[in-house]
Amino acid sequence: TRDPGRRHMSTVAVVPIDRSAPTQAFCQQLQASLSQFGSAVHLTSARVDEHLGRPGIAQAYERGGRNVRVVEWLASQEIEHRFVLYECDSFLSPWTERCIRQADHIILVGNGDGDPALGEIEAELLAAPGKRPLARQWLVLVHEEGEPSGTKRWLQLRNVERHYHVRPRDGRGIERLARLVSRPAA
């Protein structure tokens, strides 16, 4: 268990920019790298449903009666683990909204060779006037091959604090990102 006086725990919402974003693999690699700095858990809507034994419960709306079980269980995960990675769905859903609300950090993940246009989640929850979350937003572009290019097009559309390029086969980029996530907010 954690020392309750310690305030270094991080909750991270990993938001796919579009359906081609490799968020599951990214979350698995980031969880492994964050584990060097403390206990890390990777949560998806399917994992929450499975753990609570209720298909669809992770999609419970905030005001719904089933929401209490979800909130209590997620709170226990945030107490038990130094890092909680909330993997958003690839579409706008109650789970995605919950992930973003819970987050200290929001990491937008995109396929570096893909279209830099704002995705549905970004347009509705992150870029909409009056809906700007308080969490820090970082952009991670995943590159399978070749050198990164066209980054400016991605950054012109987003108000992010930082941006990173990572390669799935080279863990150094994700390890660096994990070190930065693990630091207390300035």
C-alpha positions in Angstrom: 0.0 0.0 0.0 1.0 3.6 -0.5 1.9 6.2 2.1 -1.3 8.3 2.2 0.8 11.4 2.7 2.6 10.9 -0.5 1.2 12.9 -3.4 3.0 11.6 -6.4 0.3 9.3 -7.7 -0.7 9.9 -11.3 -3.8 9.1 -13.2 -3.3 9.1 -17.0 -6.1 9.1 -19.6 -4.8 7.7 -22.9 -7.0 9.1 -25.6 -6.8 7.7 -29.2 -6.9 10.4 -31.8 -8.7 8.1 -34.1 -9.5 4.4 -34.4 -6.1 3.6 -36.0 -4.2 4.9 -32.9 -2.3 2.0 -31.2 -3.5 2.8 -27.7 -3.6 -0.7 -26.3 0.0 -1.5 -27.2 1.0 2.0 -26.1 -0.7 1.5 -22.7 0.9 -1.9 -22.2 4.4 -0.5 -22.9 3.8 2.6 -20.7 2.5 0.5 -17.8 5.6 -1.7 -18.0 7.9 1.4 -18.0 5.9 3.1 -15.2 6.2 0.0 -13.1 9.9 0.9 -12.6 8.7 3.9 -10.5 5.8 2.3 -8.6 2.8 0.1 -8.9 1.0 0.7 -12.2 -2.4 -0.6 -13.5 -3.9 -0.4 -17.0 -7.7 -0.1 -17.0 -10.1 -0.5 -19.9 -13.8 -0.5 -19.9 -13.7 -4.3 -20.6 -11.4 -4.9 -17.6 -13.7 -2.9 -15.3 -16.7 -4.9 -16.5 -14.8 -8.1 -16.0 -13.6 -7.3 -12.5 -17.0 -6.1 -11.4 -18.7 -9.0 -13.0 -21.2 -6.8 -14.8 -21.0 -6.4 -18.6 -21.4 -2.8 -19.6 -21.0 -1.4 -16.0 -18.0 0.7 -17.0 -20.3 2.6 -19.4 -22.6 3.6 -16.6 -23.5 7.3 -16.8 -22.3 9.5 -13.9 -25.8 9.9 -12.6 -26.8 6.3 -13.1 -27.4 4.0 -10.1 -24.7 1.5 -11.2 -22.2 4.3 -11.1 -21.5 4.0 -7.4 -19.8 0.6 -7.7 -17.6 1.8 -10.6 -16.6 5.0 -8.7 -15.8 3.0 -5.5 -13.7 0.4 -7.4 -11.8 3.0 -9.4 -11.1 5.0 -6.2 -9.6 1.8 -4.7 -7.4 1.3 -7.7 -6.1 4.9 -7.4 -5.3 4.2 -3.7 -3.6 0.9 -4.4 -1.5 2.0 -7.3 0.9 4.9 -7.8 -0.1 5.0 -11.5 -3.5 4.3 -13.1 -3.6 4.3 -16.9 -7.2 4.8 -18.1 -7.4 3.6 -21.7 -10.2 5.5 -23.4 -12.5 3.8 -25.9 -11.8 4.8 -29.5 -15.1 6.6 -29.6 -17.0 9.0 -27.4 -18.6 7.0 -24.6 -19.4 7.3 -20.9 -16.1 5.4 -20.1 -14.1 7.8 -22.2 -15.7 10.8 -20.4 -15.0 9.2 -17.1 -11.3 8.5 -18.0 -10.8 12.2 -18.9 -12.5 13.4 -15.7 -10.3 11.2 -13.6 -7.0 12.2 -15.3 -4.1 14.2 -13.9 -2.5 13.8 -17.4 -4.1 13.3 -20.8 -2.0 11.7 -23.4 -3.4 11.9 -26.9 -2.0 9.0 -29.0 -1.9 9.2 -32.8 -0.5 7.2 -35.6 2.4 9.4 -36.7 1.7 8.5 -40.4 -2.0 9.2 -40.0 -4.3 12.2 -40.5 -3.6 15.0 -38.0 -7.3 16.1 -37.9 -8.9 16.3 -34.5 -10.7 13.1 -33.6 -14.2 12.9 -32.2 -13.1 12.7 -28.6 -10.8 15.7 -28.9 -13.4 17.8 -30.8 -16.2 17.0 -28.3 -14.4 16.8 -24.9 -11.0 18.5 -25.2 -11.3 21.3 -27.8 -14.9 22.4 -27.3 -15.3 25.9 -25.7 -15.9 25.7 -22.0 -14.9 22.0 -21.9 -11.2 22.3 -21.5 -10.0 19.8 -18.9 -7.7 20.9 -16.1 -5.4 18.0 -16.8 -2.1 18.5 -18.7 -2.3 17.4 -22.3 0.6 15.8 -24.2 0.6 14.5 -27.7 2.4 11.2 -28.5 2.9 10.3 -32.1 3.7 6.6 -32.7 5.9 5.8 -35.7 6.3 2.3 -37.0 8.9 3.2 -39.6 10.9 6.2 -40.9 11.7 9.5 -39.4 9.0 11.7 -37.9 7.8 14.4 -40.2 4.8 16.7 -40.4 4.6 17.3 -36.6 3.7 20.9 -37.1 0.4 19.9 -38.7 -0.5 18.0 -35.6 0.5 20.8 -33.2 -1.3 23.5 -35.1 -4.6 21.8 -34.3 -4.0 21.1 -30.6 -3.2 23.0 -27.5 -0.8 20.5 -25.9 1.9 21.2 -23.3 4.4 18.8 -24.9 4.7 16.3 -27.7 6.7 13.1 -28.2 7.6 10.7 -30.9 7.9 7.0 -29.9 8.6 3.8 -31.8 7.0 0.6 -30.5 10.1 -1.5 -31.2 12.4 1.0 -29.4 11.4 1.3 -25.8 13.5 4.4 -25.1 10.8 6.9 -26.1 8.2 5.3 -23.8 10.7 4.9 -21.0 11.5 8.7 -21.3 7.8 9.4 -21.3 7.3 7.2 -18.1 10.1 9.2 -16.3 8.3 12.4 -17.1 4.9 11.1 -16.1 6.3 9.8 -12.8 7.6 13.3 -11.8 5.3 15.3 -9.5 3.5 18.2 -11.3 5.3 21.5 -11.2 
